[in-house]
Amino acid sequence: MKRTHHCNEIRPAHIGQTVTLSGWVHSRRDLGGLIFIDVRDREGRTQTVFDPSDLTPELFEQAAALRSECVVAITGKVRARPAGTNNSKIPTGEVEVMAASVQVLNMAEVLPFPVDDPEVASKVNEELRLKYRYLDLRRPEMARNLRVRSKVATATRVFMEEQGFLEVETPTLFKSTPEGAREFLVPNRREPGTFYALPQSPQQFKQILMVAGIEKYFQLARCYRDEDLRADRQPEFTQVDIEMSFIEREDIYALIEGLIQRVWKTALNVDVSTPFKRITFEEALNRYGIDKPDARFGMELADFTEEFRASTFKVFSGAIANGGVVKALNAKGLAGATQGQIEAMTETAKSFGARGLAFIKVEGGEWKSPIVKFFTEAEKAALASKLKIEEGDLILFAADQWLAACEILGKIRLYAAELLTGQGKLTIPTDRFDFLWVIEFPLLGFDREQNRWYSSHHPFTAPVTEDIPLLKTDPKKVRGQHYDIVVNGVELGGGSIRIHQPAVQKTVFEEVLQIPPELVAARFGYMLEAFKYGAPPHGGIALGFDRLIAILCNTPSIRDVIAFPKTAKGTCLMTDSPGSVEPKQLRDLHLELKARHPQTT
């Protein structure tokens, strides 16, 4: 009984034809002596009808014994559904198949959770879903996500080929470069005591490909990072990895904007307008308190440093005297925030080192706060004017060093938006995509504990040309040619123009980052050697493919768009990995365990 059509294919044009459908029993209903079975495959579902007056008792009993997720092949004649019984929710809802025969290809046990009811299935514990991932993936919602992922991967490859790029695979067994995130190490049996590392990204290989004259490279690259996990992070993930020679930043912007247009049109049939807005890192922090701002709603930060420089409120004036700033935001309509919600915001401020959180509630025509008595009329007028204060508003302050003050209010801004959305006072459109480029990040950050500079992005990022002389004299002022693409508060990816001059790269490694010359030679010597033989100016970017698909599928977790993801603990519940290994395997690798897994004791 080979199938003749898939389960989303039957239409009124097939009425009168005999068809065979194969798939899973999506649902079975026994109504008035008739049995209705919806058959589902990857493409969709079709209703079939078993009428005892047309079937042998054995065949009817066979249909009656079926349960959800049994695998069947059903043959019958297509007819129009009786008047008033059409189902407009599915494409095959105008027709049904009058079953003449059924072949049970496999019976199914009672399921640990239903897959035919989206509301019920969405409430199932995620660990149970991951343990039975093969059942979870049968849900139409999950199958749709994988279909979108496949379509976007294909569209990406087609677009990049049209732009003249070569897809090149780079190694997944690399050398350890511990300057970045924690790595997964692979012991080398042939040379005891040596290890490979799974790559955190193909960064060094793709730059070498530019030295090799490839000019335009891309790859849907598998990458690995042994980091603590969350909704948008997995130990193994995919990125759209890109590198180009003889370019400037504008070339990257144009390329990625074109790719985004193609992807959004392919996946959602949405036309994306270009060029995308560009804001500097400093502007992003000043306005939104975060370097990946959600620009779909206002509630922007305002600076009051000058207004409070001579204030009698010592918390503000003292912070300013210490080189800090005073910033505020107006959470419009949130004056009714509960004590618990205010405490949650206060804990956010404390997590950044603040002693507490100053705020004003505007209720009953009054500004309610113990700090208001310290303000002059001019200070209150400045607040009212800049923040457009009205009845029902909640004004929140941060007085600290510039970065800390911005980040405190940036976190609180997002929390306040969540509260206001829940109260129906703020609408953030889910079908709107606000793309922007965040540019001109600081090239370096300073680690006070280690008393040394570190790369804000990575050590291969080129400084803005006019800032190169500042590398040795004033590193904190050096801007990097680094750029992030952001949509709706999510960082889709980031990249930079690279250092291609060996002397500049050596200066960054040894004099700015203070990596000892022998360590530079051991970790990056081959790159510096390669650059001596004619490295072209080049740059690139990497887009988080899993995050990209999650946005297109409107799901908050990338686990919903990966076929077999890990849990927050980095485990695969379906296969029970990672697991222990045999003692012989450890002997072959010349390894001895100090702590043994319970399964091996």
C-alpha positions as CSV (number, residue, x, y, z in Angstrom):
1,M,0.0,0.0,0.0
2,K,2.4,2.6,-1.2
3,R,1.1,6.1,-0.5
4,T,-0.1,8.2,-3.5
5,H,-0.3,11.6,-1.7
6,H,1.0,13.2,1.4
7,C,-1.5,14.2,4.1
8,N,-1.6,17.9,3.2
9,E,-2.2,17.4,-0.5
10,I,-5.8,16.3,-0.8
11,R,-8.1,19.0,-2.2
12,P,-11.6,19.2,-3.8
13,A,-9.9,18.5,-7.1
14,H,-9.2,15.0,-5.9
15,I,-12.9,14.2,-5.2
16,G,-13.8,10.8,-6.7
17,Q,-10.1,9.6,-6.8
18,T,-8.9,6.6,-4.8
19,V,-5.9,7.6,-2.7
20,T,-3.5,6.0,-0.2
21,L,-2.3,8.0,2.7
22,S,0.5,6.9,5.1
23,G,1.4,8.4,8.4
24,W,0.5,8.5,12.1
25,V,-2.9,8.5,13.8
26,H,-3.2,12.1,14.9
27,S,-6.6,11.6,16.5
28,R,-9.4,9.1,16.6
29,R,-13.1,10.0,17.2
30,D,-16.0,7.6,17.5
31,L,-19.2,9.5,16.6
32,G,-22.5,7.9,16.0
33,G,-21.1,4.6,14.8
34,L,-18.7,6.2,12.4
35,I,-15.0,6.4,13.3
36,F,-13.0,9.5,12.2
37,I,-9.3,9.1,12.1
38,D,-7.0,12.1,11.2
39,V,-3.9,10.8,9.5
40,R,-0.8,13.0,9.9
41,D,2.6,13.1,8.2
42,R,5.3,15.7,7.9
43,E,3.3,17.9,5.6
44,G,-0.1,18.0,7.4
45,R,-3.2,15.9,8.0
46,T,-6.3,14.6,6.4
47,Q,-9.5,13.2,7.9
48,T,-10.5,9.7,7.0
49,V,-13.9,8.1,7.8
50,F,-14.6,4.4,8.6
51,D,-18.3,3.5,8.0
52,P,-19.3,0.1,9.3
53,S,-21.9,-0.2,6.5
54,D,-19.1,-0.2,3.9
55,L,-16.5,-2.3,5.7
56,T,-16.1,-5.8,7.0
57,P,-16.5,-6.2,10.8
58,E,-12.8,-7.2,11.0
59,L,-11.7,-4.0,9.2
60,F,-13.9,-1.8,11.3
61,E,-12.7,-3.4,14.6
62,Q,-9.1,-2.9,13.4
63,A,-9.9,0.8,13.0
64,A,-11.6,1.0,16.4
65,A,-8.5,-0.5,18.1
66,L,-6.2,2.2,16.8
67,R,-4.8,4.8,19.2
68,S,-2.9,8.0,18.8
69,E,0.5,7.7,17.0
70,C,-0.1,4.2,15.5
71,V,1.5,4.1,12.1
72,V,-1.0,3.3,9.3
73,A,-1.6,3.2,5.6
74,I,-5.2,4.0,4.6
75,T,-6.7,3.6,1.2
76,G,-10.1,5.1,0.2
77,K,-12.1,7.4,-2.1
78,V,-12.0,11.2,-1.6
79,R,-15.3,12.9,-1.1
80,A,-16.5,16.4,-0.1
81,R,-17.2,16.8,3.6
82,P,-21.0,16.9,4.4
83,A,-22.4,20.4,4.6
84,G,-21.5,22.3,7.8
85,T,-18.6,20.0,8.7
86,N,-15.7,21.7,6.9
87,N,-12.6,22.5,9.0
88,S,-11.2,25.8,8.0
89,K,-8.2,25.4,10.3
90,I,-6.5,22.9,8.0
91,P,-5.8,23.1,4.2
92,T,-7.5,19.7,3.7
93,G,-10.6,20.7,5.6
94,E,-13.0,20.6,2.7
95,V,-12.6,16.9,1.9
96,E,-12.2,13.6,3.6
97,V,-11.3,10.0,2.6
98,M,-13.9,7.2,2.9
99,A,-11.7,4.4,4.1
100,A,-11.8,1.1,2.1
101,S,-8.8,-0.6,3.8
102,V,-6.3,0.1,6.5
103,Q,-2.9,-1.5,7.1
104,V,-1.4,-1.1,10.5
105,L,2.3,-0.6,10.0
106,N,3.1,-0.3,13.7
107,M,1.1,0.0,16.9
108,A,2.1,2.6,19.4
109,E,2.2,2.4,23.2
110,V,0.3,4.9,25.3
111,L,2.3,8.2,24.9
112,P,4.0,9.9,27.9
113,F,2.4,13.2,26.7
114,P,0.0,14.1,23.9
115,V,1.3,15.4,20.6
116,D,-2.1,16.2,19.0
117,D,-3.1,19.1,21.3
118,P,-0.7,22.1,21.1
119,E,-2.1,23.7,24.3
120,V,-1.5,20.6,26.4
121,A,1.8,19.7,24.8
122,S,3.2,23.2,25.3
123,K,2.6,22.8,29.1
124,V,4.5,19.5,29.3
125,N,7.7,19.6,31.4
126,E,10.6,20.4,29.1
127,E,12.7,17.6,30.5
128,L,10.0,15.1,29.6
129,R,9.8,16.5,26.1
130,L,13.6,16.2,25.7
131,K,13.7,12.7,27.0
132,Y,11.2,11.7,24.3
133,R,12.4,14.1,21.8
134,Y,11.3,11.9,18.9
135,L,7.7,12.3,20.1
136,D,8.2,16.0,20.7
137,L,9.4,16.5,17.1
138,R,6.2,15.0,15.8
139,R,4.3,18.0,17.0
140,P,3.4,20.2,14.0
141,E,4.9,23.2,15.8
142,M,8.2,21.6,16.2
143,A,8.2,20.1,12.7
144,R,7.5,23.6,11.4
145,N,10.5,24.9,13.2
146,L,12.8,22.4,11.6
147,R,11.3,23.1,8.2
148,V,12.0,26.9,8.7
149,R,15.6,26.0,9.7
150,S,16.1,23.9,6.6
151,K,14.6,26.6,4.3
152,V,16.7,29.3,5.8
153,A,19.9,27.2,5.5
154,T,19.2,26.6,1.9
155,A,18.4,30.3,1.2
156,T,21.6,31.3,3.0
157,R,23.7,29.0,0.8
158,V,22.0,30.2,-2.4
159,F,22.4,33.9,-1.5
160,M,26.1,33.5,-0.5
161,E,26.8,31.6,-3.7
162,E,25.1,34.4,-5.7
163,Q,27.5,36.9,-4.0
164,G,30.5,34.9,-5.1
165,F,31.4,33.2,-1.8
166,L,32.9,29.7,-1.5
167,E,31.7,27.4,1.2
168,V,34.8,25.9,2.9
169,E,34.8,23.5,5.8
170,T,37.3,24.1,8.5
171,P,38.6,21.6,11.1
172,T,36.6,20.6,14.2
173,L,39.8,19.3,15.9
174,F,41.8,22.4,16.7
175,K,44.4,23.6,19.2
176,S,43.6,25.1,22.6
177,T,43.4,28.9,22.7
178,P,42.4,29.5,26.4
179,E,42.1,33.3,26.0
180,G,38.5,32.9,25.0
181,A,35.6,30.9,26.5
182,R,36.2,27.6,28.2
183,E,36.9,24.9,25.6
184,F,36.0,21.2,25.1
185,L,39.3,19.3,25.1
186,V,39.9,16.0,23.2
187,P,42.8,13.8,24.4
188,N,45.2,12.7,21.7
189,R,45.9,8.9,21.9
190,R,48.9,9.1,19.6
191,E,50.9,11.6,21.7
192,P,50.0,11.2,25.3
193,G,49.6,14.5,27.2
194,T,48.5,16.5,24.1
195,F,45.0,17.6,23.4
196,Y,42.9,18.9,20.6
197,A,40.2,21.5,21.3
198,L,36.8,21.7,19.7
199,P,36.7,25.2,18.0
200,Q,34.8,28.0,19.6
201,S,34.6,29.5,16.1
202,P,36.6,29.1,12.8
203,Q,38.1,32.6,13.4
204,Q,41.7,31.8,12.9
205,F,41.1,29.4,10.0
206,K,38.9,31.8,8.1
207,Q,41.6,34.5,8.4
208,I,44.2,32.1,7.1
209,L,41.8,31.4,4.2
210,M,42.0,35.2,3.4
211,V,45.8,34.9,3.4
212,A,45.4,31.9,1.1
213,G,43.5,34.1,-1.5
214,I,40.0,32.6,-1.1
215,E,38.7,36.2,-0.8
216,K,35.1,35.3,0.0
217,Y,34.5,32.5,2.5
218,F,31.4,31.3,4.3
219,Q,30.3,28.2,6.2
220,L,27.4,27.0,8.4
221,A,29.9,26.2,11.1
222,R,29.5,24.0,14.1
223,C,31.1,25.6,17.2
224,Y,31.6,24.5,20.7
225,R,31.9,26.3,24.1
226,D,31.9,24.8,27.5
227,E,29.9,27.5,29.1
228,D,27.0,27.7,31.6
229,L,23.8,27.4,29.6
230,R,20.6,29.4,29.2
231,A,17.7,29.8,26.8
232,D,19.9,31.2,24.0
233,R,23.1,29.2,24.6
234,Q,24.1,25.6,23.9
235,P,27.4,23.8,24.2
236,E,27.3,23.1,20.5
237,F,25.8,25.5,18.1
238,T,25.7,26.7,14.5
239,Q,26.8,30.0,13.1
240,V,26.8,31.6,9.6
241,D,30.5,32.3,9.4
242,I,31.7,34.8,6.9
243,E,35.0,36.4,5.9
244,M,35.9,38.8,3.0
245,S,39.1,40.4,1.6
246,F,39.6,43.9,0.3
247,I,36.6,45.4,2.1
248,E,35.5,48.0,4.6
249,R,32.8,47.9,7.2
250,E,30.2,49.2,4.7
251,D,30.7,46.1,2.6
252,I,29.8,43.8,5.5
253,Y,26.7,45.9,6.3
254,A,25.4,45.7,2.7
255,L,26.1,42.0,2.5
256,I,24.3,41.1,5.8
257,E,21.4,43.4,5.1
258,G,20.9,41.7,1.8
259,L,21.1,38.2,3.4
260,I,18.6,39.3,6.1
261,Q,16.2,40.5,3.4
262,R,16.4,37.1,1.6
263,V,16.0,35.1,4.8
264,W,13.0,37.1,6.1
265,K,11.3,36.9,2.7
266,T,11.9,33.1,2.5
267,A,10.8,32.3,6.0
268,L,8.1,34.8,6.7
269,N,7.3,36.5,3.3
270,V,8.2,39.8,5.0
271,D,10.0,42.6,3.2
272,V,12.7,44.1,5.3
273,S,13.7,47.7,4.6
274,T,17.4,48.6,4.3
275,P,19.7,50.2,5.1
276,F,19.5,49.4,8.8
277,K,20.0,52.1,11.4
278,R,23.4,52.5,12.9
279,I,24.2,53.7,16.4
280,T,27.5,53.7,18.3
281,F,28.2,51.6,21.4
282,E,28.2,54.8,23.5
283,E,24.8,56.0,22.1
284,A,23.3,52.6,22.7
285,L,24.4,52.6,26.3
286,N,23.3,56.2,26.8
287,R,19.9,55.7,25.4
288,Y,19.0,52.1,26.2
289,G,21.5,51.0,28.8
290,I,22.5,48.0,26.8
291,D,24.6,47.3,23.7
292,K,21.8,45.1,22.1
293,P,18.8,47.5,22.5
294,D,15.2,46.7,21.8
295,A,14.1,49.8,20.0
296,R,10.5,48.8,19.5
297,F,9.5,50.8,22.6
298,G,10.7,54.1,24.1
299,M,11.5,54.5,27.8
300,E,14.9,55.8,27.0
301,L,17.5,56.9,29.6
302,A,18.1,60.5,30.2
303,D,21.3,62.1,31.6
304,F,21.1,64.5,34.6
305,T,24.8,64.7,35.5
306,E,25.0,68.5,35.0
307,E,21.7,69.2,36.6
308,F,22.7,67.4,39.9
309,R,26.4,68.3,39.9
310,A,25.9,70.7,42.8
311,S,22.9,68.9,44.3
312,T,22.4,68.8,48.1
313,F,21.4,65.1,47.6
314,K,24.8,63.7,48.3
315,V,24.2,60.3,46.7
316,F,24.0,62.1,43.3
317,S,26.5,64.9,43.7
318,G,29.0,62.5,45.4
319,A,28.8,60.0,42.5
320,I,29.4,62.9,40.1
321,A,32.3,64.2,42.1
322,N,33.8,60.7,41.9
323,G,33.8,60.8,38.1
324,G,30.4,59.1,37.7
325,V,27.0,60.2,36.2
326,V,23.4,60.4,37.2
327,K,20.8,58.9,34.8
328,A,17.1,58.3,35.0
329,L,14.3,56.7,33.1
330,N,10.5,57.2,33.2
331,A,8.5,53.9,33.4
332,K,5.3,55.6,32.3
333,G,2.2,54.2,34.1
334,L,4.2,52.1,36.5
335,A,3.6,54.1,39.7
336,G,1.5,51.3,41.0
337,A,4.4,48.9,41.1
338,T,4.2,46.6,44.1
339,Q,6.8,46.4,46.9
340,G,8.0,43.1,45.5
341,Q,8.5,44.6,42.1
342,I,10.4,47.6,43.5
343,E,12.6,45.1,45.5
344,A,13.3,43.2,42.3
345,M,14.5,46.4,40.6
346,T,16.6,47.2,43.7
347,E,18.2,43.8,43.6
348,T,19.1,44.4,40.0
349,A,20.8,47.7,40.9
350,K,22.7,46.0,43.8
351,S,23.9,43.2,41.4
352,F,25.9,45.9,39.7
353,G,27.4,47.2,42.9
354,A,24.9,49.9,43.7
355,R,23.9,50.4,47.4
356,G,20.2,50.7,46.4
357,L,17.7,52.2,44.0
358,A,16.3,55.7,44.1
359,F,12.9,56.2,42.7
360,I,9.9,58.6,42.6
361,K,6.2,57.6,42.3
362,V,3.9,60.2,40.8
363,E,0.5,59.6,42.4
364,G,-2.3,61.9,43.4
365,G,-0.6,64.9,41.9
366,E,2.4,64.3,44.2
367,W,6.0,63.1,43.8
368,K,6.3,60.5,46.5
369,S,9.9,59.7,47.5
370,P,12.1,60.6,50.5
371,I,14.7,62.0,48.1
372,V,12.4,64.7,46.6
373,K,13.0,67.0,49.7
374,F,16.6,67.4,48.6
375,F,15.8,68.6,45.1
376,T,15.6,72.3,44.1
377,E,12.8,73.6,42.0
378,A,15.3,73.8,39.1
379,E,16.2,70.2,39.5
380,K,12.6,69.1,39.6
381,A,11.8,71.2,36.6
382,A,14.6,69.6,34.7
383,L,13.3,66.1,35.6
384,A,9.8,67.0,34.6
385,S,10.9,68.5,31.3
386,K,13.3,65.8,30.1
387,L,11.3,62.8,31.3
388,K,7.8,64.3,30.4
389,I,6.6,63.3,33.9
390,E,2.8,62.7,34.3
391,E,0.4,61.3,36.8
392,G,1.0,57.5,37.3
393,D,4.7,57.6,36.3
394,L,7.6,55.8,38.1
395,I,11.0,57.6,37.8
396,L,14.0,55.4,38.5
397,F,17.6,56.6,39.0
398,A,21.1,55.3,38.8
399,A,24.1,57.3,40.2
400,D,27.4,55.5,39.5
401,Q,30.3,55.2,37.0
402,W,29.0,55.7,33.5
403,L,28.9,52.0,32.4
404,A,27.4,50.7,35.6
405,A,24.7,53.4,35.7
406,C,23.7,52.7,32.1
407,E,23.6,48.9,32.7
408,I,21.6,49.2,35.9
409,L,18.9,51.2,34.1
410,G,19.2,49.1,31.0
411,K,18.2,46.0,33.0
412,I,15.5,47.8,34.9
413,R,14.1,49.2,31.6
414,L,13.5,45.7,30.2
415,Y,11.9,44.6,33.5
416,A,9.6,47.6,33.6
417,A,8.6,47.0,30.0
418,E,7.7,43.4,30.9
419,L,5.6,44.6,33.8
420,L,3.8,47.2,31.7
421,T,3.2,44.8,28.9
422,G,1.6,42.4,31.4
423,Q,-0.6,45.2,32.6
424,G,-1.7,46.1,29.1
425,K,-0.1,49.5,29.4
426,L,2.6,48.9,26.8
427,T,2.3,47.0,23.5
428,I,5.4,45.7,21.9
429,P,4.5,44.4,18.4
430,T,5.8,40.8,17.9
431,D,5.5,41.1,14.1
432,R,7.8,44.1,13.9
433,F,11.5,43.7,13.4
434,D,13.7,46.6,14.3
435,F,17.2,45.9,12.9
436,L,20.1,48.1,13.8
437,W,23.9,48.0,13.7
438,V,25.8,48.8,16.9
439,I,29.2,50.1,16.0
440,E,32.5,51.5,17.4
441,F,32.8,49.4,20.5
442,P,35.8,50.0,22.8
443,L,38.6,47.9,21.5
444,L,39.7,47.0,25.0
445,G,38.3,46.6,28.5
446,F,40.3,46.7,31.7
447,D,40.4,43.8,34.3
448,R,41.1,45.4,37.6
449,E,41.8,42.1,39.4
450,Q,44.5,41.1,36.9
451,N,45.5,44.7,36.3
452,R,45.6,44.2,32.5
453,W,43.7,45.1,29.3
454,Y,41.6,42.4,27.5
455,S,40.0,42.4,24.1
456,S,36.4,43.5,24.2
457,H,35.7,41.4,21.1
458,H,38.8,39.3,20.2
459,P,42.5,40.1,19.8
460,F,42.2,40.1,16.0
461,T,39.9,43.1,15.8
462,A,41.4,46.1,14.1
463,P,41.4,49.5,15.8
464,V,39.8,52.4,14.1
465,T,42.7,53.7,12.0
466,E,43.0,57.1,13.5
467,D,43.1,55.5,17.0
468,I,46.1,53.2,16.4
469,P,48.6,55.8,17.9
470,L,46.6,55.6,21.2
471,L,47.2,51.8,21.6
472,K,50.4,52.6,23.6
473,T,49.4,55.9,25.2
474,D,45.7,55.7,26.0
475,P,44.2,52.3,25.3
476,K,40.8,53.0,26.8
477,K,40.1,55.5,24.1
478,V,40.8,53.2,21.2
479,R,37.7,52.2,19.3
480,G,37.5,48.9,17.5
481,Q,36.2,48.3,14.0
482,H,33.7,45.9,15.6
483,Y,30.0,45.8,14.7
484,D,27.0,43.9,16.1
485,I,23.7,43.3,14.3
486,V,20.7,43.5,16.6
487,V,17.0,42.9,16.2
488,N,14.4,43.5,18.9
489,G,16.9,43.3,21.7
490,V,18.6,40.2,20.4
491,E,22.2,40.1,19.2
492,L,22.0,38.2,15.9
493,G,25.8,38.3,15.3
494,G,28.9,40.3,15.5
495,G,32.1,40.8,13.6
496,S,34.9,43.2,12.8
497,I,37.5,44.3,10.4
498,R,40.7,42.3,11.3
499,I,44.2,43.4,11.9
500,H,46.2,42.3,8.8
501,Q,49.5,44.0,9.6
502,P,51.9,41.6,11.5
503,A,53.5,44.5,13.5
504,V,50.1,45.8,14.7
505,Q,48.9,42.3,15.7
506,K,52.2,41.7,17.6
507,T,51.8,45.0,19.4
508,V,48.2,44.1,20.5
509,F,49.3,40.6,21.7
510,E,52.5,41.6,23.5
511,E,52.3,45.2,24.5
512,V,48.6,45.9,25.0
513,L,47.2,42.5,26.1
514,Q,50.6,41.6,27.8
515,I,50.7,38.1,26.5
516,P,54.3,36.9,26.9
517,P,56.1,36.6,23.5
518,E,56.8,32.9,23.9
519,L,53.0,32.3,24.5
520,V,52.1,34.4,21.5
521,A,54.5,32.3,19.4
522,A,53.0,29.0,20.8
523,R,49.4,30.0,20.3
524,F,49.4,32.4,17.3
525,G,52.8,32.1,15.7
526,Y,51.5,30.4,12.6
527,M,49.1,33.3,12.0
528,L,51.8,36.0,12.5
529,E,54.0,33.9,10.1
530,A,51.3,33.7,7.5
531,F,50.7,37.4,7.7
532,K,54.3,38.1,6.7
533,Y,53.6,36.6,3.3
534,G,51.0,39.1,2.2
535,A,47.7,39.2,4.2
536,P,45.0,41.3,2.5
537,P,42.8,43.7,4.4
538,H,39.9,41.6,5.5
539,G,37.0,41.4,7.8
540,G,34.0,39.2,8.6
541,I,31.1,38.4,10.8
542,A,29.3,35.4,12.4
543,L,25.5,35.2,12.8
544,G,24.1,32.9,15.4
545,F,22.0,30.6,13.2
546,D,20.1,29.1,16.1
547,R,19.1,32.5,17.5
548,L,18.1,33.6,14.0
549,I,15.8,30.7,13.6
550,A,14.3,31.2,17.1
551,I,13.4,34.7,16.1
552,L,11.8,33.6,12.8
553,C,9.8,30.9,14.7
554,N,8.9,33.4,17.5
555,T,10.2,31.2,20.3
556,P,12.2,32.4,23.2
557,S,14.4,29.3,23.4
558,I,16.9,28.0,20.8
559,R,16.2,24.5,22.1
560,D,12.9,24.7,20.2
561,V,14.7,25.1,16.9
562,I,17.5,22.5,17.4
563,A,16.6,18.9,16.7
564,F,18.4,17.3,19.6
565,P,19.5,20.1,22.1
566,K,21.1,19.7,25.5
567,T,19.5,20.7,28.8
568,A,20.7,23.6,30.9
569,K,23.1,21.1,32.5
570,G,24.5,20.2,29.2
571,T,23.0,16.7,29.0
572,C,21.0,14.9,26.4
573,L,18.2,13.2,28.3
574,M,17.2,11.0,25.3
575,T,20.6,9.3,24.9
576,D,21.7,9.9,28.5
577,S,24.9,11.6,27.5
578,P,27.5,12.5,28.6
579,G,28.3,9.2,30.1
580,S,31.1,7.1,31.5
581,V,33.7,5.2,29.4
582,E,35.4,1.9,29.8
583,P,38.7,1.7,31.7
584,K,40.4,0.4,28.5
585,Q,39.4,3.6,26.7
586,L,41.1,5.6,29.5
587,R,44.2,3.5,29.4
588,D,44.5,3.9,25.6
589,L,44.3,7.7,26.1
590,H,46.8,7.5,29.0
591,L,44.3,9.1,31.4
592,E,43.4,8.4,35.0
593,L,40.3,9.7,36.7
594,K,40.5,11.3,40.1
595,A,36.7,11.5,40.4
596,R,34.8,8.6,38.9
597,H,31.2,8.7,37.5
598,P,28.8,6.8,39.8
599,Q,28.1,4.4,36.9
600,T,31.7,3.3,36.8
601,T,32.2,2.6,40.5
